[in-house]
Amino acid sequence: MDRSAAHRPGLRKLVLQFLVTAATIITFVPAQAEEKTAENAYNHVWTPLQSGTIDAIIANVGGKILLLSDLQRAVTVASRGQAALLPTGKIQGQSVSSQQVAELFDKLIEQSLLELKVEEMGLEVTESELDQEIAKFLESRNITRGDFLSMLEQEGETEASHRSEFKRQLETQRFIGRAIRPLVSVSDEEVKSFALSQATNDKKPQQTAEEKYVLRSLLISGRSSDPQGALKVKSVQKALNSGSPFEEVVKIYSDAADAQESGGLLEPKLPSTLPPELVKALEGAAEGKVVGPLEIGSTTFFFQLVSREKSSISQTSEKIDLEKWKQRLLEVKFAERLQSYLDAERDKVNVEKRPIRFH
């Protein structure tokens, strides 16, 4: 079996999926550079960057420094290599807008705030722990280390940069588990309301498959237009009009082999499994209503709607769906709570930004 990276096109996607948190925090790794010190950033006079600038400090977040190269890399990754950010703030390529680049800048600042809290709470991931988590991730995806390194090389990335991204992601997860998760809970009613609102927003129709029809069937061999068939149809209609119970009429007139024993009672049927003309005739029908004669193929039928019942299969699916919607709602709540937390922290921390007009 060929396990080369060239035959594993989904590897990059898998890695990126692992690196995205439920709170949509952008986990791009700041470039490591000697000039990234807090001392020369405080009280800095922020001046516009020139076109020939190689790199420069663009923000100081409580002593953590962000470089122009950090934001440039974030733009490149977010656009999948289709856009580039120049030192002047000009965006080359049409795949990202100036607003999106500004949002990336803010996300990098929020990530720095998060790093400060991780350090403050002692949640750093050790190199040994990082090795174990990366190994578990690759094993769970059936990816060899060789495949992983080959794909990184094809993407122009280094193992060191992705180790840093994994580390940052794991620390973010630890922080959410420690500081955010205990603050978030959802009730069953909230989950149901959320699921219904999302279904409405997505314009998804109600699933009629949740309901099954319980029917009795009276089968007449032949068409109602045939002499013999027409005669039997009239007899059935006369018996029904006289008030005879449908079950008894079935036992007298139905040509089905089990009519005497079953009285025409059928197993509960999903609407999707019934002839369209019968489903249409049953729409809005009250229990006990008889519809017919209906010609289906070369056979004539009368049906009685005995009752409607919930499909046990649909009830199981509903439980599964509710669990799915619960996880989605929790993700939304985590994101909201984390954003609220970071907004509050931003007010407490000295954050300095270089004014850059993205265009």
N, C-alpha and C positions, 0 to 999 in steps of 0.2 A: 504494500500500500504506500503510495507516494504521500508523504506528510510534509512536503516542502511548503514554504510560505506562499509560493506562487499559486498553490492549489487551495489556499485557505483565505479567500477574499473577505470572509466575514470577521477575520481576526481584529482588524482595526476597529470595526464597529463594536465588537464585544468589549474591547478595551475601553473605548469611549463610553459605552453604556455603564461600565463599572465606575467610571470616574465622574458620573453625574449624580448629585445628591437629590433627595426628595424635595429639597428646598430650592432647587435650581441654582445653587451657588456655583459660580464659574470657578473651576479648579485649575486654572492655568498657573504654571510654576514661574515665579519671577526668575529672571536670569541671574546667576550667581556672579557677582563682580566685586572687586576690591573696594570700589568707591561707594558701595552701599552701606554707609554709616549714617547714624542719626545726627551726629554732631554737626556735620556740614550742611544739614537740611533745615534745621530750625532757624528761624529768623532769616530765611533765605529770601532774597529779592527775586520774585518770579518774573522772568523776562521771556518774551516770545522765542521759540526755537527757530533756528535758521535751517535752511534747506540742506546745508552741509553737515549738520549735527549727526554724529555717530550714535551717541547715547547720552541720556541726561536724566536727572531726577525729575519726576513729574508729580510725585506726591510723597508726603510723610504722614504716616498714620500711627500716631503714638510712638514714634521711634522706628517703625518699620518703613522701609523705603521702597517705593515703586519706581521703576525705570521706564523710560520710553520703550525700551526693547520688550518689557513685559507686556505692555499694551499692544505693541506691534505683533507679538506672537499670539496674543489672544485674538486679534482680528484675523490673522492668518488661519488659525485653527477654526474659529467660528465660521469662516467663509469657505472652509475646506480648500484653502489655497487659492481662492478666486479673487481675493482682494488684498491690498497692502496699504498700510498707513505710513505716510511720509512724515518727517519731523515737523513740518509746517501745519499738520493737521489735515492735509489733503488726502482723500481716500482714492486710491487707484482701483478700478473695478466697480462693477455695479451690483454686486451680490450683498453688500451691507450698506445701510444708510448712515448718515451722520448721527441720527438719534440712537441707532443701535450701537455705534462705537462709544457714544457717551454713556450708554447703559453698561457696556462692558467695563468702562473706566470705573463706574460706580461699583460694579460687582467685584472688581479687583480690590477696591478699597474695603468693601464689606468682608472679603476674604481675609484681608489683613487684620481687620477687627476680630474676626473669628480666631485667627492664629494667636492673637494676643490673649484671648480668653482660654484657648487650649493650653498655652504656656502657664497662665495664671492658675489654672485648675490642675496642672500636672497631668495632662492627658496625652502627652507626647508618645508616639509609637517608636519603640526601639528598633534598631536595625534587625535584630533577631526576629522580633514580631513581624516586621515588614517582610522578611524572607519567607516566613511561614504563611502569611496571608497571600502573597503573590503565588507561592507554590500551590496553595489550595484553589486559588482562582483559576490557574492554568489547568490544574487537574480536573476541576469541575467542568471545564469547557473542552477537555480532551485535546489540549494544546501543549506541544512540547516547548521547552525553552528555546530550542533551535528555531522553531517556527516563529516564536515570539520575537526573537532578535532579528530574524530575517525581515519580518514585516516592519519592525521599527526602522531598520536600515533603508527599506524601500520608501518609507515615509519621511526619511531625512531626520529622524529622531534618534536620540541616544537612550541607552538603558538607564543612565543616571537621571535624565529628565523624567522618565516615566516612573522610576522608583519614587521620585519626589512627589509626583502626582498621586500615586497610590498612597503614599504616606499621608499626604494632605487629606485625601478622601477618608482614610481610616480615622484620622483625628477628628474630622468633621462629624463622622458617624458617632464617634465616642461622645463628642460634645452634645449632639442632639439627644443621644441616649441618656446622658447625665442631666442636662439642663432643660431640655425642651420636652422630651417625651412625657415626663411626669406631669407636665402642665396641660397635656392634651388628652381628651377623652371624648367619645361620641356615643350617643344613645341610639337604640334601635330606631326610634322615631326620627331622629336626625338623619340616619342612614337612608331610611325609606323616602323621606322628603327630598334628600339630595339625589337619590336615584331617579325619582319622578321628575325632578327639575331638569336633570341632565337629559333624560329621555325626551322631555318636551323641547329642550334647547336643540337637541339633535334631530328633532322632528321625526322621531321613530314612532311608527304606528303601534297601537296596542296589539299584543300578541293574542289573537283569538285561539291559538293552539293551546292556551291554558285551560280552555273550556271544552268539555266533551259532551256530545249529544247521546242520550240514552233513548233508543228508538224501538218501536215494534214495526215489523214489516209484513205486508200482505202481498204475496207474489202471485201474479196471474201470467201463466204461460201464453205468449202471443201478444200482439198489439191490440190496443183498445179499438182500433179501426177494423180489425178482423171480426167477422160475424160472431164467432164463438167468444172471442175476447170481449167484444162489446156487450154481449149478453151477460157475461159474468160481472163486468164492471157495473152494469145497471143493478144487478142483484146485490152487489156489495153496497152501492150507494143507497138502495132502498132499505137495507138492514141497518145501516148507520143512521139514516134519517129517522128510523123508527125508534132510535135510542138504544140499540143493542151495543153492549160494550165491544170496543175494538178487538180486544183479545178473543172474545167468543166468535166474532165475525171472521177473524183470522183462522180459527180452528175449523170453521165451516167451509170457507171459500179459498183459502190459500193453497197453492200448488206446491209449496215448499215441503220437503220430505219430513222436516221436524216440526211442522206447524202444530200438530196435536200436542206434542210434548212441551214445546217452548212458548207456544202462543205468539210466535213471531218476534220474541224479545231478542235483540241483538246485543253484542258486546258494545260498551261505550265507544263512540267513534269521534275522532278529531275531525273538525270541519274540512281540513285539508285532504282527508281521505274519502270524502263523500262527493257524489256527482254535483257539479256546480248548480244545476237546476234545483236539486233538493236543498242545498245550502241556502239558496236564494229564497225558496219557499218557506224555510224555517226561520228566516231573519225576523226577529221580533215576535215570533210565535209564542203563545202561552202554552204552558204544559198541558198536555191532553189533546192539543189540536191535532186533527188528521189532515194530511195533505195528499192530494192525488185526484185522479189517476195521473201518474208520471210515467211516460215511456222512456225507458233507459235501454238502449239497444233494441232488441226485439221482444223485450219483456215489459209488462206493465206492473206498476207498484202503487200501493197505498202505504203511507207511513204515518205513525202516530209519535209525536214528541212526548215521551214519558217524563223526562226530566233533563236537567243540565247538571253536570258535575265537574268539579275541578280535576284536572289530570294529575295523577300522582307523580308522573314524570315532570310535569311543569312545576309542581310544588317543590320537588327536589332541585330543579334548575333555579327556582326562585331563591332557595337558600344559598346556593352557590353564588348567584348574582348578588345577593345582599352582602355576602362576605367580600366579594370583589369590590362593590361600591363602598363598603366600610373602609377597605384599604385605600381606595382613592380619596375618600373624604379625609382620612387621617393624614394622607400626604398633603392635602390642601391645608389642613389645620396646622401641620408641622411647618409648612412654608410660611403661613401667616404669622404664627407665633415666633418663628425664627426671624422673620423680617422685622417684626415689632421689637424683638430683643436687640437686633443689630441697630435699628433706628435709635433706640434708647442709649446704646453704648456709644454711638456716633456722637451724641450730644455730650458725652462725658470725656471723650478722648480728643486730644488736640489733633485735628486733621487739617493738613495744609495741601492744597492742590495748585498745580500750575494751570493758569487759565489757557485752555487750548480751544480754538474754534475749529471744530471738525467740519469739513466741507468736501 
